[in-house]
């Protein structure tokens, strides 16, 4: 059985912050985004669900619209791409 996850290139500083300092980083491990190194962040289905609960005033919030699924940090949006593992 494959597991879905979503990956974005957000840069080293943002990936580290999302994985260690964001509000979702304080949740149980399965609900946290994971810093994969080299500026990449990975969200499991559970982590994606947790991040959807963030308000748009919080860094790390998600939008899912005609422009795709994106994670926001400040005024910068980074597209998340679906991967099967």
PDB file of N, CA, C and O in Angstrom:
ATOM      1  N   UNK A   1       0.846  -1.182   0.000  1.00  0.00           N
ATOM      2  CA  UNK A   1       0.000   0.000   0.000  1.00  0.00           C
ATOM      3  C   UNK A   1       0.893   1.247   0.000  1.00  0.00           C
ATOM      4  O   UNK A   1       1.805   1.361   0.819  1.00  0.00           O
ATOM      5  N   UNK A   2       0.634   2.158  -0.899  1.00  0.00           N
ATOM      6  CA  UNK A   2       1.438   3.374  -0.953  1.00  0.00           C
ATOM      7  C   UNK A   2       0.872   4.426  -0.011  1.00  0.00           C
ATOM      8  O   UNK A   2      -0.323   4.458   0.281  1.00  0.00           O
ATOM      9  N   UNK A   3       1.761   5.269   0.446  1.00  0.00           N
ATOM     10  CA  UNK A   3       1.364   6.345   1.341  1.00  0.00           C
ATOM     11  C   UNK A   3       1.549   7.671   0.610  1.00  0.00           C
ATOM     12  O   UNK A   3       2.589   7.918  -0.001  1.00  0.00           O
ATOM     13  N   UNK A   4       0.532   8.511   0.683  1.00  0.00           N
ATOM     14  CA  UNK A   4       0.620   9.806   0.019  1.00  0.00           C
ATOM     15  C   UNK A   4       1.286  10.812   0.944  1.00  0.00           C
ATOM     16  O   UNK A   4       1.088  10.806   2.159  1.00  0.00           O
ATOM     17  N   UNK A   5       2.085  11.680   0.323  1.00  0.00           N
ATOM     18  CA  UNK A   5       2.657  12.809   1.037  1.00  0.00           C
ATOM     19  C   UNK A   5       2.830  13.945   0.035  1.00  0.00           C
ATOM     20  O   UNK A   5       2.806  13.736  -1.178  1.00  0.00           O
ATOM     21  N   UNK A   6       3.004  15.139   0.565  1.00  0.00           N
ATOM     22  CA  UNK A   6       3.127  16.330  -0.254  1.00  0.00           C
ATOM     23  C   UNK A   6       4.437  17.004   0.088  1.00  0.00           C
ATOM     24  O   UNK A   6       4.779  17.142   1.262  1.00  0.00           O
ATOM     25  N   UNK A   7       5.174  17.427  -0.930  1.00  0.00           N
ATOM     26  CA  UNK A   7       6.515  17.977  -0.756  1.00  0.00           C
ATOM     27  C   UNK A   7       6.595  19.349  -1.409  1.00  0.00           C
ATOM     28  O   UNK A   7       6.006  19.584  -2.464  1.00  0.00           O
ATOM     29  N   UNK A   8       7.336  20.254  -0.767  1.00  0.00           N
ATOM     30  CA  UNK A   8       7.583  21.585  -1.331  1.00  0.00           C
ATOM     31  C   UNK A   8       9.033  21.969  -1.075  1.00  0.00           C
ATOM     32  O   UNK A   8       9.616  21.616  -0.050  1.00  0.00           O
ATOM     33  N   UNK A   9       9.594  22.692  -2.020  1.00  0.00           N
ATOM     34  CA  UNK A   9      10.906  23.313  -1.831  1.00  0.00           C
ATOM     35  C   UNK A   9      10.664  24.700  -1.267  1.00  0.00           C
ATOM     36  O   UNK A   9      10.186  25.590  -1.969  1.00  0.00           O
ATOM     37  N   UNK A  10      10.994  24.879   0.004  1.00  0.00           N
ATOM     38  CA  UNK A  10      10.721  26.145   0.682  1.00  0.00           C
ATOM     39  C   UNK A  10      11.989  26.859   1.123  1.00  0.00           C
ATOM     40  O   UNK A  10      11.923  27.981   1.626  1.00  0.00           O
ATOM     41  N   UNK A  11      13.134  26.230   0.942  1.00  0.00           N
ATOM     42  CA  UNK A  11      14.398  26.795   1.419  1.00  0.00           C
ATOM     43  C   UNK A  11      14.729  26.251   2.798  1.00  0.00           C
ATOM     44  O   UNK A  11      13.842  25.870   3.562  1.00  0.00           O
ATOM     45  N   UNK A  12      16.018  26.220   3.104  1.00  0.00           N
ATOM     46  CA  UNK A  12      16.482  25.623   4.359  1.00  0.00           C
ATOM     47  C   UNK A  12      15.868  26.268   5.600  1.00  0.00           C
ATOM     48  O   UNK A  12      15.396  25.573   6.499  1.00  0.00           O
ATOM     49  N   UNK A  13      15.878  27.585   5.643  1.00  0.00           N
ATOM     50  CA  UNK A  13      15.385  28.292   6.828  1.00  0.00           C
ATOM     51  C   UNK A  13      13.905  28.031   7.062  1.00  0.00           C
ATOM     52  O   UNK A  13      13.496  27.765   8.192  1.00  0.00           O
ATOM     53  N   UNK A  14      13.097  28.104   6.008  1.00  0.00           N
ATOM     54  CA  UNK A  14      11.657  27.861   6.137  1.00  0.00           C
ATOM     55  C   UNK A  14      11.371  26.407   6.495  1.00  0.00           C
ATOM     56  O   UNK A  14      10.513  26.137   7.335  1.00  0.00           O
ATOM     57  N   UNK A  15      12.079  25.466   5.868  1.00  0.00           N
ATOM     58  CA  UNK A  15      11.851  24.051   6.165  1.00  0.00           C
ATOM     59  C   UNK A  15      12.143  23.766   7.638  1.00  0.00           C
ATOM     60  O   UNK A  15      11.375  23.074   8.306  1.00  0.00           O
ATOM     61  N   UNK A  16      13.241  24.296   8.132  1.00  0.00           N
ATOM     62  CA  UNK A  16      13.596  24.106   9.541  1.00  0.00           C
ATOM     63  C   UNK A  16      12.530  24.724  10.442  1.00  0.00           C
ATOM     64  O   UNK A  16      12.110  24.101  11.417  1.00  0.00           O
ATOM     65  N   UNK A  17      12.092  25.932  10.129  1.00  0.00           N
ATOM     66  CA  UNK A  17      11.090  26.607  10.953  1.00  0.00           C
ATOM     67  C   UNK A  17       9.772  25.836  10.964  1.00  0.00           C
ATOM     68  O   UNK A  17       9.185  25.629  12.025  1.00  0.00           O
ATOM     69  N   UNK A  18       9.304  25.409   9.784  1.00  0.00           N
ATOM     70  CA  UNK A  18       8.043  24.662   9.717  1.00  0.00           C
ATOM     71  C   UNK A  18       8.104  23.383  10.544  1.00  0.00           C
ATOM     72  O   UNK A  18       7.124  23.014  11.192  1.00  0.00           O
ATOM     73  N   UNK A  19       9.244  22.710  10.523  1.00  0.00           N
ATOM     74  CA  UNK A  19       9.385  21.433  11.219  1.00  0.00           C
ATOM     75  C   UNK A  19       9.647  21.571  12.714  1.00  0.00           C
ATOM     76  O   UNK A  19       9.410  20.626  13.467  1.00  0.00           O
ATOM     77  N   UNK A  20      10.132  22.730  13.160  1.00  0.00           N
ATOM     78  CA  UNK A  20      10.524  22.848  14.571  1.00  0.00           C
ATOM     79  C   UNK A  20       9.825  23.965  15.346  1.00  0.00           C
ATOM     80  O   UNK A  20       9.729  23.882  16.571  1.00  0.00           O
ATOM     81  N   UNK A  21       9.338  25.000  14.676  1.00  0.00           N
ATOM     82  CA  UNK A  21       8.820  26.171  15.384  1.00  0.00           C
ATOM     83  C   UNK A  21       7.361  26.500  15.091  1.00  0.00           C
ATOM     84  O   UNK A  21       6.727  27.204  15.877  1.00  0.00           O
ATOM     85  N   UNK A  22       6.817  26.016  13.994  1.00  0.00           N
ATOM     86  CA  UNK A  22       5.431  26.340  13.650  1.00  0.00           C
ATOM     87  C   UNK A  22       4.476  25.726  14.676  1.00  0.00           C
ATOM     88  O   UNK A  22       4.873  24.862  15.458  1.00  0.00           O
ATOM     89  N   UNK A  23       3.247  26.165  14.670  1.00  0.00           N
ATOM     90  CA  UNK A  23       2.280  25.626  15.629  1.00  0.00           C
ATOM     91  C   UNK A  23       2.086  24.123  15.437  1.00  0.00           C
ATOM     92  O   UNK A  23       1.935  23.392  16.416  1.00  0.00           O
ATOM     93  N   UNK A  24       2.088  23.655  14.188  1.00  0.00           N
ATOM     94  CA  UNK A  24       1.911  22.222  13.946  1.00  0.00           C
ATOM     95  C   UNK A  24       3.153  21.417  14.341  1.00  0.00           C
ATOM     96  O   UNK A  24       3.050  20.205  14.534  1.00  0.00           O
ATOM     97  N   UNK A  25       4.309  22.046  14.466  1.00  0.00           N
ATOM     98  CA  UNK A  25       5.530  21.351  14.877  1.00  0.00           C
ATOM     99  C   UNK A  25       5.448  20.878  16.325  1.00  0.00           C
ATOM    100  O   UNK A  25       6.231  20.028  16.748  1.00  0.00           O
ATOM    101  N   UNK A  26       4.516  21.417  17.071  1.00  0.00           N
ATOM    102  CA  UNK A  26       4.378  21.066  18.484  1.00  0.00           C
ATOM    103  C   UNK A  26       3.409  19.905  18.700  1.00  0.00           C
ATOM    104  O   UNK A  26       3.203  19.466  19.832  1.00  0.00           O
ATOM    105  N   UNK A  27       2.817  19.410  17.619  1.00  0.00           N
ATOM    106  CA  UNK A  27       1.862  18.310  17.711  1.00  0.00           C
ATOM    107  C   UNK A  27       2.598  16.965  17.744  1.00  0.00           C
ATOM    108  O   UNK A  27       3.823  16.916  17.625  1.00  0.00           O
ATOM    109  N   UNK A  28       1.847  15.893  17.905  1.00  0.00           N
ATOM    110  CA  UNK A  28       2.427  14.550  17.836  1.00  0.00           C
ATOM    111  C   UNK A  28       3.133  14.374  16.494  1.00  0.00           C
ATOM    112  O   UNK A  28       2.776  15.016  15.506  1.00  0.00           O
ATOM    113  N   UNK A  29       4.127  13.508  16.468  1.00  0.00           N
ATOM    114  CA  UNK A  29       5.003  13.368  15.297  1.00  0.00           C
ATOM    115  C   UNK A  29       4.241  13.173  13.992  1.00  0.00           C
ATOM    116  O   UNK A  29       4.608  13.767  12.978  1.00  0.00           O
ATOM    117  N   UNK A  30       3.199  12.364  13.990  1.00  0.00           N
ATOM    118  CA  UNK A  30       2.491  12.088  12.738  1.00  0.00           C
ATOM    119  C   UNK A  30       1.730  13.299  12.189  1.00  0.00           C
ATOM    120  O   UNK A  30       1.275  13.270  11.045  1.00  0.00           O
ATOM    121  N   UNK A  31       1.588  14.350  12.981  1.00  0.00           N
ATOM    122  CA  UNK A  31       0.883  15.555  12.545  1.00  0.00           C
ATOM    123  C   UNK A  31       1.832  16.706  12.207  1.00  0.00           C
ATOM    124  O   UNK A  31       1.378  17.803  11.879  1.00  0.00           O
ATOM    125  N   UNK A  32       3.129  16.471  12.283  1.00  0.00           N
ATOM    126  CA  UNK A  32       4.128  17.521  12.029  1.00  0.00           C
ATOM    127  C   UNK A  32       4.658  17.444  10.604  1.00  0.00           C
ATOM    128  O   UNK A  32       4.806  16.350  10.058  1.00  0.00           O
ATOM    129  N   UNK A  33       4.948  18.600   9.992  1.00  0.00           N
ATOM    130  CA  UNK A  33       5.699  18.583   8.731  1.00  0.00           C
ATOM    131  C   UNK A  33       7.140  18.166   9.027  1.00  0.00           C
ATOM    132  O   UNK A  33       7.668  18.451  10.102  1.00  0.00           O
ATOM    133  N   UNK A  34       7.766  17.494   8.071  1.00  0.00           N
ATOM    134  CA  UNK A  34       9.118  16.977   8.273  1.00  0.00           C
ATOM    135  C   UNK A  34      10.108  17.687   7.354  1.00  0.00           C
ATOM    136  O   UNK A  34       9.894  17.788   6.146  1.00  0.00           O
ATOM    137  N   UNK A  35      11.187  18.171   7.943  1.00  0.00           N
ATOM    138  CA  UNK A  35      12.277  18.792   7.188  1.00  0.00           C
ATOM    139  C   UNK A  35      13.109  17.667   6.589  1.00  0.00           C
ATOM    140  O   UNK A  35      13.696  16.870   7.320  1.00  0.00           O
ATOM    141  N   UNK A  36      13.160  17.600   5.263  1.00  0.00           N
ATOM    142  CA  UNK A  36      13.922  16.548   4.586  1.00  0.00           C
ATOM    143  C   UNK A  36      15.336  16.974   4.236  1.00  0.00           C
ATOM    144  O   UNK A  36      16.087  16.200   3.642  1.00  0.00           O
ATOM    145  N   UNK A  37      15.705  18.188   4.593  1.00  0.00           N
ATOM    146  CA  UNK A  37      17.011  18.694   4.213  1.00  0.00           C
ATOM    147  C   UNK A  37      16.964  19.299   2.821  1.00  0.00           C
ATOM    148  O   UNK A  37      16.006  19.093   2.076  1.00  0.00           O
ATOM    149  N   UNK A  38      17.993  20.038   2.480  1.00  0.00           N
ATOM    150  CA  UNK A  38      18.098  20.695   1.181  1.00  0.00           C
ATOM    151  C   UNK A  38      16.886  21.573   0.858  1.00  0.00           C
ATOM    152  O   UNK A  38      16.522  21.743  -0.306  1.00  0.00           O
ATOM    153  N   UNK A  39      16.268  22.128   1.907  1.00  0.00           N
ATOM    154  CA  UNK A  39      15.171  23.071   1.711  1.00  0.00           C
ATOM    155  C   UNK A  39      13.821  22.456   1.400  1.00  0.00           C
ATOM    156  O   UNK A  39      12.894  23.159   0.999  1.00  0.00           O
ATOM    157  N   UNK A  40      13.704  21.141   1.583  1.00  0.00           N
ATOM    158  CA  UNK A  40      12.441  20.455   1.274  1.00  0.00           C
ATOM    159  C   UNK A  40      11.672  20.141   2.555  1.00  0.00           C
ATOM    160  O   UNK A  40      12.249  19.727   3.560  1.00  0.00           O
ATOM    161  N   UNK A  41      10.353  20.348   2.495  1.00  0.00           N
ATOM    162  CA  UNK A  41       9.464  20.007   3.600  1.00  0.00           C
ATOM    163  C   UNK A  41       8.470  18.973   3.094  1.00  0.00           C
ATOM    164  O   UNK A  41       8.013  19.059   1.954  1.00  0.00           O
ATOM    165  N   UNK A  42       8.132  17.999   3.929  1.00  0.00           N
ATOM    166  CA  UNK A  42       7.190  16.941   3.552  1.00  0.00           C
ATOM    167  C   UNK A  42       6.034  16.912   4.553  1.00  0.00           C
ATOM    168  O   UNK A  42       6.237  16.972   5.765  1.00  0.00           O
ATOM    169  N   UNK A  43       4.825  16.820   4.016  1.00  0.00           N
ATOM    170  CA  UNK A  43       3.613  16.681   4.818  1.00  0.00           C
ATOM    171  C   UNK A  43       2.989  15.329   4.544  1.00  0.00           C
ATOM    172  O   UNK A  43       2.748  14.976   3.390  1.00  0.00           O
ATOM    173  N   UNK A  44       2.723  14.563   5.604  1.00  0.00           N
ATOM    174  CA  UNK A  44       1.925  13.350   5.460  1.00  0.00           C
ATOM    175  C   UNK A  44       0.460  13.795   5.342  1.00  0.00           C
ATOM    176  O   UNK A  44       0.157  14.981   5.469  1.00  0.00           O
ATOM    177  N   UNK A  45      -0.430  12.851   5.102  1.00  0.00           N
ATOM    178  CA  UNK A  45      -1.856  13.199   5.037  1.00  0.00           C
ATOM    179  C   UNK A  45      -2.321  13.798   6.368  1.00  0.00           C
ATOM    180  O   UNK A  45      -3.093  14.757   6.380  1.00  0.00           O
ATOM    181  N   UNK A  46      -1.855  13.238   7.481  1.00  0.00           N
ATOM    182  CA  UNK A  46      -2.243  13.771   8.799  1.00  0.00           C
ATOM    183  C   UNK A  46      -1.654  15.152   9.049  1.00  0.00           C
ATOM    184  O   UNK A  46      -2.331  16.030   9.584  1.00  0.00           O
ATOM    185  N   UNK A  47      -0.398  15.348   8.663  1.00  0.00           N
ATOM    186  CA  UNK A  47       0.235  16.657   8.836  1.00  0.00           C
ATOM    187  C   UNK A  47      -0.463  17.706   7.972  1.00  0.00           C
ATOM    188  O   UNK A  47      -0.629  18.852   8.390  1.00  0.00           O
ATOM    189  N   UNK A  48      -0.865  17.310   6.776  1.00  0.00           N
ATOM    190  CA  UNK A  48      -1.584  18.227   5.896  1.00  0.00           C
ATOM    191  C   UNK A  48      -2.915  18.629   6.533  1.00  0.00           C
ATOM    192  O   UNK A  48      -3.299  19.799   6.500  1.00  0.00           O
ATOM    193  N   UNK A  49      -3.609  17.659   7.106  1.00  0.00           N
ATOM    194  CA  UNK A  49      -4.875  17.952   7.785  1.00  0.00           C
ATOM    195  C   UNK A  49      -4.689  18.917   8.944  1.00  0.00           C
ATOM    196  O   UNK A  49      -5.497  19.826   9.132  1.00  0.00           O
ATOM    197  N   UNK A  50      -3.632  18.725   9.720  1.00  0.00           N
ATOM    198  CA  UNK A  50      -3.364  19.618  10.847  1.00  0.00           C
ATOM    199  C   UNK A  50      -3.050  21.028  10.350  1.00  0.00           C
ATOM    200  O   UNK A  50      -3.520  22.006  10.931  1.00  0.00           O
ATOM    201  N   UNK A  51      -2.267  21.140   9.290  1.00  0.00           N
ATOM    202  CA  UNK A  51      -1.893  22.453   8.754  1.00  0.00           C
ATOM    203  C   UNK A  51      -3.110  23.179   8.177  1.00  0.00           C
ATOM    204  O   UNK A  51      -3.143  24.410   8.160  1.00  0.00           O
ATOM    205  N   UNK A  52      -4.099  22.439   7.711  1.00  0.00           N
ATOM    206  CA  UNK A  52      -5.317  23.066   7.177  1.00  0.00           C
ATOM    207  C   UNK A  52      -6.097  23.804   8.267  1.00  0.00           C
ATOM    208  O   UNK A  52      -6.939  24.648   7.959  1.00  0.00           O
ATOM    209  N   UNK A  53      -5.826  23.494   9.530  1.00  0.00           N
ATOM    210  CA  UNK A  53      -6.504  24.145  10.653  1.00  0.00           C
ATOM    211  C   UNK A  53      -5.918  25.518  10.986  1.00  0.00           C
ATOM    212  O   UNK A  53      -6.531  26.286  11.726  1.00  0.00           O
ATOM    213  N   UNK A  54      -4.750  25.831  10.453  1.00  0.00           N
ATOM    214  CA  UNK A  54      -4.121  27.124  10.729  1.00  0.00           C
ATOM    215  C   UNK A  54      -4.888  28.245  10.047  1.00  0.00           C
ATOM    216  O   UNK A  54      -5.441  28.058   8.963  1.00  0.00           O
ATOM    217  N   UNK A  55      -4.920  29.390  10.673  1.00  0.00           N
ATOM    218  CA  UNK A  55      -5.537  30.564  10.077  1.00  0.00           C
ATOM    219  C   UNK A  55      -4.571  31.274   9.143  1.00  0.00           C
ATOM    220  O   UNK A  55      -3.356  31.115   9.260  1.00  0.00           O
ATOM    221  N   UNK A  56      -5.107  32.051   8.223  1.00  0.00           N
ATOM    222  CA  UNK A  56      -4.227  32.673   7.236  1.00  0.00           C
ATOM    223  C   UNK A  56      -3.295  33.727   7.822  1.00  0.00           C
ATOM    224  O   UNK A  56      -2.395  34.200   7.128  1.00  0.00           O
ATOM    225  N   UNK A  57      -3.487  34.101   9.069  1.00  0.00           N
ATOM    226  CA  UNK A  57      -2.555  35.024   9.716  1.00  0.00           C
ATOM    227  C   UNK A  57      -1.336  34.281  10.278  1.00  0.00           C
ATOM    228  O   UNK A  57      -0.392  34.914  10.750  1.00  0.00           O
ATOM    229  N   UNK A  58      -1.351  32.945  10.230  1.00  0.00           N
ATOM    230  CA  UNK A  58      -0.250  32.140  10.765  1.00  0.00           C
ATOM    231  C   UNK A  58       0.640  31.624   9.643  1.00  0.00           C
ATOM    232  O   UNK A  58       0.148  31.145   8.621  1.00  0.00           O
ATOM    233  N   UNK A  59       1.952  31.725   9.838  1.00  0.00           N
ATOM    234  CA  UNK A  59       2.865  31.117   8.874  1.00  0.00           C
ATOM    235  C   UNK A  59       2.654  29.609   8.873  1.00  0.00           C
ATOM    236  O   UNK A  59       2.435  29.004   9.922  1.00  0.00           O
ATOM    237  N   UNK A  60       2.720  29.014   7.703  1.00  0.00           N
ATOM    238  CA  UNK A  60       2.505  27.584   7.545  1.00  0.00           C
ATOM    239  C   UNK A  60       1.094  27.221   7.137  1.00  0.00           C
ATOM    240  O   UNK A  60       0.789  26.042   6.955  1.00  0.00           O
ATOM    241  N   UNK A  61       0.211  28.231   6.986  1.00  0.00           N
ATOM    242  CA  UNK A  61      -1.154  27.907   6.575  1.00  0.00           C
ATOM    243  C   UNK A  61      -1.172  27.502   5.104  1.00  0.00           C
ATOM    244  O   UNK A  61      -0.274  27.836   4.332  1.00  0.00           O
ATOM    245  N   UNK A  62      -2.216  26.776   4.747  1.00  0.00           N
ATOM    246  CA  UNK A  62      -2.337  26.230   3.395  1.00  0.00           C
ATOM    247  C   UNK A  62      -3.488  26.865   2.646  1.00  0.00           C
ATOM    248  O   UNK A  62      -4.498  27.250   3.237  1.00  0.00           O
ATOM    249  N   UNK A  63      -3.327  26.970   1.345  1.00  0.00           N
ATOM    250  CA  UNK A  63      -4.440  27.290   0.464  1.00  0.00           C
ATOM    251  C   UNK A  63      -4.497  26.200  -0.598  1.00  0.00           C
ATOM    252  O   UNK A  63      -3.470  25.658  -1.006  1.00  0.00           O
ATOM    253  N   UNK A  64      -5.689  25.893  -1.031  1.00  0.00           N
ATOM    254  CA  UNK A  64      -5.911  24.884  -2.062  1.00  0.00           C
ATOM    255  C   UNK A  64      -6.976  25.443  -2.987  1.00  0.00           C
ATOM    256  O   UNK A  64      -8.171  25.381  -2.697  1.00  0.00           O
ATOM    257  N   UNK A  65      -6.517  25.995  -4.117  1.00  0.00           N
ATOM    258  CA  UNK A  65      -7.437  26.649  -5.037  1.00  0.00           C
ATOM    259  C   UNK A  65      -7.013  26.371  -6.469  1.00  0.00           C
ATOM    260  O   UNK A  65      -6.262  25.428  -6.716  1.00  0.00           O
ATOM    261  N   UNK A  66      -7.473  27.159  -7.402  1.00  0.00           N
ATOM    262  CA  UNK A  66      -7.147  26.976  -8.809  1.00  0.00           C
ATOM    263  C   UNK A  66      -5.664  27.052  -9.107  1.00  0.00           C
ATOM    264  O   UNK A  66      -5.217  26.569 -10.148  1.00  0.00           O
ATOM    265  N   UNK A  67      -4.895  27.649  -8.215  1.00  0.00           N
ATOM    266  CA  UNK A  67      -3.446  27.750  -8.411  1.00  0.00           C
ATOM    267  C   UNK A  67      -2.694  26.607  -7.749  1.00  0.00           C
ATOM    268  O   UNK A  67      -1.464  26.572  -7.789  1.00  0.00           O
ATOM    269  N   UNK A  68      -3.417  25.666  -7.137  1.00  0.00           N
ATOM    270  CA  UNK A  68      -2.796  24.497  -6.527  1.00  0.00           C
ATOM    271  C   UNK A  68      -2.751  24.571  -5.016  1.00  0.00           C
ATOM    272  O   UNK A  68      -3.211  25.534  -4.402  1.00  0.00           O
ATOM    273  N   UNK A  69      -2.191  23.540  -4.439  1.00  0.00           N
ATOM    274  CA  UNK A  69      -2.015  23.446  -2.994  1.00  0.00           C
ATOM    275  C   UNK A  69      -0.702  24.127  -2.635  1.00  0.00           C
ATOM    276  O   UNK A  69       0.361  23.765  -3.140  1.00  0.00           O
ATOM    277  N   UNK A  70      -0.793  25.124  -1.751  1.00  0.00           N
ATOM    278  CA  UNK A  70       0.403  25.899  -1.413  1.00  0.00           C
ATOM    279  C   UNK A  70       0.492  26.119   0.087  1.00  0.00           C
ATOM    280  O   UNK A  70      -0.521  26.247   0.776  1.00  0.00           O
ATOM    281  N   UNK A  71       1.732  26.160   0.582  1.00  0.00           N
ATOM    282  CA  UNK A  71       2.014  26.520   1.967  1.00  0.00           C
ATOM    283  C   UNK A  71       2.554  27.951   1.944  1.00  0.00           C
ATOM    284  O   UNK A  71       3.368  28.306   1.092  1.00  0.00           O
ATOM    285  N   UNK A  72       2.091  28.761   2.889  1.00  0.00           N
ATOM    286  CA  UNK A  72       2.455  30.175   2.942  1.00  0.00           C
ATOM    287  C   UNK A  72       3.339  30.459   4.143  1.00  0.00           C
ATOM    288  O   UNK A  72       3.097  29.978   5.250  1.00  0.00           O
ATOM    289  N   UNK A  73       4.369  31.254   3.891  1.00  0.00           N
ATOM    290  CA  UNK A  73       5.222  31.785   4.954  1.00  0.00           C
ATOM    291  C   UNK A  73       5.378  33.259   4.632  1.00  0.00           C
ATOM    292  O   UNK A  73       5.999  33.632   3.638  1.00  0.00           O
ATOM    293  N   UNK A  74       4.801  34.093   5.493  1.00  0.00           N
ATOM    294  CA  UNK A  74       4.769  35.523   5.188  1.00  0.00           C
ATOM    295  C   UNK A  74       3.999  35.738   3.898  1.00  0.00           C
ATOM    296  O   UNK A  74       2.889  35.228   3.744  1.00  0.00           O
ATOM    297  N   UNK A  75       4.572  36.481   2.979  1.00  0.00           N
ATOM    298  CA  UNK A  75       3.930  36.748   1.691  1.00  0.00           C
ATOM    299  C   UNK A  75       4.353  35.773   0.605  1.00  0.00           C
ATOM    300  O   UNK A  75       3.976  35.937  -0.556  1.00  0.00           O
ATOM    301  N   UNK A  76       5.134  34.757   0.970  1.00  0.00           N
ATOM    302  CA  UNK A  76       5.643  33.795  -0.004  1.00  0.00           C
ATOM    303  C   UNK A  76       4.832  32.506   0.031  1.00  0.00           C
ATOM    304  O   UNK A  76       4.555  31.966   1.102  1.00  0.00           O
ATOM    305  N   UNK A  77       4.453  32.017  -1.149  1.00  0.00           N
ATOM    306  CA  UNK A  77       3.718  30.761  -1.273  1.00  0.00           C
ATOM    307  C   UNK A  77       4.607  29.745  -1.975  1.00  0.00           C
ATOM    308  O   UNK A  77       5.325  30.077  -2.918  1.00  0.00           O
ATOM    309  N   UNK A  78       4.551  28.506  -1.506  1.00  0.00           N
ATOM    310  CA  UNK A  78       5.353  27.425  -2.062  1.00  0.00           C
ATOM    311  C   UNK A  78       4.422  26.273  -2.422  1.00  0.00           C
ATOM    312  O   UNK A  78       3.652  25.804  -1.584  1.00  0.00           O
ATOM    313  N   UNK A  79       4.493  25.823  -3.661  1.00  0.00           N
ATOM    314  CA  UNK A  79       3.587  24.792  -4.130  1.00  0.00           C
ATOM    315  C   UNK A  79       3.969  23.422  -3.585  1.00  0.00           C
ATOM    316  O   UNK A  79       5.128  23.010  -3.631  1.00  0.00           O
ATOM    317  N   UNK A  80       2.963  22.735  -3.070  1.00  0.00           N
ATOM    318  CA  UNK A  80       3.134  21.367  -2.578  1.00  0.00           C
ATOM    319  C   UNK A  80       2.757  20.409  -3.701  1.00  0.00           C
ATOM    320  O   UNK A  80       1.730  20.578  -4.358  1.00  0.00           O
ATOM    321  N   UNK A  81       3.593  19.408  -3.913  1.00  0.00           N
ATOM    322  CA  UNK A  81       3.345  18.415  -4.962  1.00  0.00           C
ATOM    323  C   UNK A  81       3.120  17.049  -4.318  1.00  0.00           C
ATOM    324  O   UNK A  81       3.837  16.653  -3.399  1.00  0.00           O
ATOM    325  N   UNK A  82       2.121  16.346  -4.812  1.00  0.00           N
ATOM    326  CA  UNK A  82       1.773  15.022  -4.315  1.00  0.00           C
ATOM    327  C   UNK A  82       2.833  14.008  -4.742  1.00  0.00           C
ATOM    328  O   UNK A  82       3.269  13.984  -5.893  1.00  0.00           O
ATOM    329  N   UNK A  83       3.238  13.168  -3.779  1.00  0.00           N
ATOM    330  CA  UNK A  83       4.162  12.067  -4.069  1.00  0.00           C
ATOM    331  C   UNK A  83       3.587  10.798  -3.448  1.00  0.00           C
ATOM    332  O   UNK A  83       3.003  10.832  -2.366  1.00  0.00           O
ATOM    333  N   UNK A  84       3.759   9.697  -4.138  1.00  0.00           N
ATOM    334  CA  UNK A  84       3.377   8.386  -3.604  1.00  0.00           C
ATOM    335  C   UNK A  84       4.648   7.707  -3.115  1.00  0.00           C
ATOM    336  O   UNK A  84       5.674   7.723  -3.795  1.00  0.00           O
ATOM    337  N   UNK A  85       4.569   7.116  -1.939  1.00  0.00           N
ATOM    338  CA  UNK A  85       5.734   6.403  -1.389  1.00  0.00           C
ATOM    339  C   UNK A  85       5.380   4.981  -1.086  1.00  0.00           C
ATOM    340  O   UNK A  85       6.226   4.220  -0.616  1.00  0.00           O
TER     341      UNK A  85
END
